[in-house]
Amino acid sequence: MNVSFFNAGAVLFGVPDYVPALMSYVEAYGIALGFQHRLVAIDGSRKLARFQRILPDGTTTTVEHGFDMIHVVPPQTAPDFIKCSPLADSAGWVDVHAGTLRHTAFDNIWALGDAANTSNAKTAAAARKQAPIVAHNVLASLGLEHGTACYDGYGSCPLTVERGKIVLAEFLYGGKVSPTLPTWLINGTRPSRAAWMLKANVLPALYWEAMLKGREWLARPAISR
Ligand SMILES: Cc1cc2nc3c(=O)[nH]c(=O)nc-3n(C[C@H](O)[C@H](O)[C@H](O)COP(=O)(O)OP(=O)(O)OC[C@H]3O[C@@H](n4cnc5c(N)ncnc54)[C@H](O)[C@@H]3O)c2cc1C
């Protein structure tokens, strides 16, 4: 089977430290990479996908590729009720300060998760760290807590590269690699069985029993006084 990967962006993954591990799988699986390809139409009956391709000189051209099976990921966007509200920035996300997560124009509004315009990877792992920060800062604004909690951009992408192995990307604002566990246990820049075990056996309990019940001591934010 011929496998192609088309991406509207210019790189395979935004944090360079994780690219070599991912590229080794691209090569092993014989995947043809195509960057700067934006999907514009699919002809289902002829099994053809049409892309607008940006050329190195900045001009665009239209190219078509056939497929047997196609997996399409739509561009990330905020829901309309946010995008069309005064809370949104020009791209449609809730406009907050990157550290405090407080709205840039409305003092009594904070935002976290995918809808916020912070530049972290939009992941549940990020929302997990952001929730206690917003909770602290809301309480502080009500005079019930002291100091300011500050979000560092932490996000995590467990990238499944084969059955039983994961590349565990964890990074902060600016693409700074930030592993939670010591690298002798899980080196996130390499595919590992330990990362798979973490995702399959540990994280579900963390999500259901700790994070969603607000009992997540590991996600406590640093407070500046
Ligand atoms: C395929 C896939 C795999 C992923 N894998 C991972 C992973 O391995 N690790 C990880 O950390 N993250 C992962 N993510 C990302 C993660 O799911 C999101 O970052 C996370 O769910 C964001 O949480 P949120 O609460 O901000 O938004 P959401 O989970 O999108 O919640 C928003 C909620 O608002 C509701 N809503 C929308 N409009 C309205 C309205 N008008 N009124 C009321 N409610 C409304 C929606 O129905 C939804 O329930 C993955 C995402 C996808 C799509």
The ligand as a Gaussian input file, in Angstrom:
#p B3LYP/6-31G(d) Opt

LIG

0 1
 C       -8.381000      12.296000      18.028000
 C       -7.868000      13.098000      19.183000
 C       -6.907000      12.543000      20.018000
 C       -6.417000      13.270000      21.103000
 N       -5.465000      12.695000      21.918000
 C       -5.015000      13.372000      22.979000
 C       -4.067000      12.776000      23.864000
 O       -3.648000      11.634000      23.669000
 N       -3.632000      13.500000      24.923000
 C       -4.094000      14.742000      25.163000
 O       -3.677000      15.335000      26.158000
 N       -4.989000      15.358000      24.350000
 C       -5.477000      14.694000      23.270000
 N       -6.397000      15.277000      22.439000
 C       -6.806000      16.668000      22.688000
 C       -7.876000      16.769000      23.778000
 O       -8.973000      15.916000      23.465000
 C       -8.366000      18.221000      23.867000
 O       -7.262000      19.082000      23.974000
 C       -9.247000      18.417000      25.085000
 O      -10.408000      17.610000      24.983000
 C       -9.663000      19.896000      25.214000
 O      -10.557000      20.011000      26.278000
 P      -11.554000      21.239000      26.316000
 O      -12.386000      21.022000      27.549000
 O      -10.813000      22.520000      26.182000
 O      -12.458000      21.133000      24.996000
 P      -13.461000      19.969000      24.582000
 O      -13.028000      18.640000      25.132000
 O      -13.622000      20.117000      23.096000
 O      -14.798000      20.368000      25.328000
 C      -15.604000      21.419000      24.889000
 C      -17.044000      21.036000      25.210000
 O      -17.879000      22.155000      24.931000
 C      -19.069000      21.662000      24.357000
 N      -19.734000      22.749000      23.629000
 C      -19.441000      23.258000      22.401000
 N      -20.270000      24.247000      22.079000
 C      -21.115000      24.393000      23.135000
 C      -22.212000      25.270000      23.402000
 N      -22.619000      26.198000      22.534000
 N      -22.859000      25.141000      24.590000
 C      -22.460000      24.208000      25.485000
 N      -21.439000      23.358000      25.291000
 C      -20.773000      23.454000      24.127000
 C      -18.615000      20.517000      23.469000
 O      -19.657000      19.639000      23.174000
 C      -17.541000      19.873000      24.350000
 O      -18.079000      18.883000      25.196000
 C       -6.899000      14.574000      21.355000
 C       -7.879000      15.127000      20.511000
 C       -8.356000      14.402000      19.443000
 C       -9.415000      15.004000      18.551000

